[in-house]
Amino acid sequence: MGDLFKAAAVNQKNLSLNANVTLSSYLEVEQEVEEFQIAVAEAEEED
């Protein structure tokens, strides 16, 4: 029973780590998109 519990705990931890990595990647992409949109808006204003 102990091994099964340990395996479940490790699996849960891995899922949490994956979720954190996915979230931080998403936030980085979102930041880049925002900066790109600002740059586009500024370029359009100059025209």
Secondary structure, 3 states (H helix, E strand, C coil): CHHHHHHHHHHHHHHHHHHHHHHHHHHHHHHHHHHHHHHHHHHHHHC
